[in-house]
Amino acid sequence: MRSFPDRVRHALMFETIGLAIITPATAWLYGKPLLDMGVVGVGAATLATVWTFVFNLGFDHAMRWLHGHTRKALHHRLLHTLLFEGGLLVMLLPPMAWYLGMTLWQTLLLDLFIVAFYLVYNFVFNIAYDRIFPLPDMPRGQPA
């Protein structure tokens, strides 16, 4: 299982890289001020950072309980990504709608682009992270 410092590194890297990509992209695509999208992005990234840590820890404990290990095959990564993003969407939608002065439906439509980006980004990032920072008992390049 991953160590506490490794989980902190994972969460911070994930959110920093994701935020650097998505904030200017959403401001441009949706015609919103960069500052407003930045506030939404930082708020979402803060919540997502905590969610990343808690969710990944819980997912690893579930993997260890169900399978006796935390190595994730492709289908585990897909399930991990879908559950993570679904939970995050439920937590973020109401505050985003309030701050941007939009209905929940309008915010959901706006957020679909963000969700699509993070679904792909989450999947690719975690595979890359597992290869670059393998578990201590796993050789480099093998899925964790």
N, C-alpha and C positions, 0 to 999 in steps of 0.2 A: 504494500500500500504506500502511497505517496506521503512524504513527510509534511509537516506544517509549513516550513519555509518553501518547499516546492509548490505547495498549494497556493501560497501567497504570490510567488513568482508567476505561476500560471494565471491566476486571476488578474493581476496587474498588467501583465503582458497582453492578455486577451482584450481587456477593456481599453487600454491605451492605443493599441493598433486599430481596433475596431472604431473607436471614437475619431481617430485621425482620418479615417476613410469616410465614415458615414455622415459626420456633421456638415462638411462643406457640400457633400453630394446631395443631402436632403434640402439644404437651404437653396441650392441652385435648382433642383428638380421641382420643388414645390413653391418657389417664389416667396419663401419666408425669410425674414431677416436672419443673418448668420448668428447674431447675438441670441435671438429667441431659440433657434435650433441648437445653439451651443448650451444654453441653460437646460433645455430638454435633454440634450445629449449627456451633459455632466450629471444631471439628476438620474437619468436612466442608467448611466454607467456606474454611478455609485450604488444604486440598488442592485444592478446586475452583478457588480463585483461581490457584494455580500451573497447574493443568490448563487453565483458561481461556486463560491467556497462551500456554502451549505449544501447545495444540490450535489456537487461532485463528491463530497464526503458521504452523503447519504447514498448516492448511487454506488459508490465503492463498497460501502458496508452491505448493501443489498446484493451486490455481485459476490462478495465474499460469503455471505450467508447462503445464497442460492447455488453458487458454483464452486465455492471453496478457494477462489482466487479473484483477482481484479483485472486479469487480461481481457481486453475487449476486442471481440471479433467485429467484423463489419456490421452485422445486425445489431450488436450491442451499441455501437457508435451511432447508428441511425436512431435507435430507440432513445438513447441518451440525448441526442440533439433535439428530437421532437418534444420530449418531455420537458427539457430545459426551456426551450423557446416558448412552448405553450404556457408554462407557469409564469414566465417573465411577462408575456403579453397580458395575462389576466391582472398582474400587479401594476403594470405601467399605463394601461389605457385610460382609466379615470383621471389620474393627475395630468397626463398629457392633454387630454381634452379640455380640462379646466384651464390650464396655463395658456394654451393656444386659442382659447375661446371658440372651440369647435364642438360639435355634437360627438357623441361616442361613435356613431356611424362614420362621420367624416374622418375622425381620428383613426378609426380602424382602417379605412381606405388608405389614409396617409401612412399608417404603420405597416401595411402589407409590403411595401417596398423595403422597409427596414427589416421586417421579419424575414423576407426572402433573402436579403443580403446576409443576415445573421445565421440563417439556416445553413447556407453554403459556407460562410466564414467559420462558424462553429465547427462544422465537420472537418474542413481542411485544416484549421488551426490545431485542433486536437490530434489529428493524425500526425501533423508535423511536430507538434510538441512531444508526442510519445516517441517519435524517432530521434529527435534532437536531445531530449532529456528522458531517456528510458529509466524504468525502475531499476534500482541497484542490482537486482537478481536477473535482469533481462539484458541480453546483448543489444547493442545499438541496431536500430532498423526493424526490430520486432515490435508488433503492437503490444501496448500495455493494457 
